[in-house]
């Protein structure tokens, strides 16, 4: 199987979620499941989008997609890998793993933490 045809599991938690502005990048991807991470992360509000960092104590809500190589490359471009986000494998609450996009603690310093771990709920609460 070629690298372009092989699929990877990608966990999304912000602007890539279904119904969110960047979801169009996942148009060719298959939704695997709604998912939650293990409680090892922190989600920060960066304005138009969130940033997830490792080493926190919250479970983050999101969706897992099976993406092909072309879609993965498009996601990496959107997320600015490796200059902005880093793609890394993370543990999910169901015992599986998926790759996601993480920021460093320095990148989110001073930005509000989303204690619920849910970008959608946070956006609803903060809409004016």
ABEGO torsion letter per residue (X at the ends): XBAAABBBBBBBABAABBGBAAAAAAAABBBABBBBBBBABBBBBAGABBBBBBGBABBBBBBBBBBBAAAAAAAAAAAGOAABBBBBBBBBAAGBBBBBBBBBAAAABGBBBBAAGBAAAAAAAABX
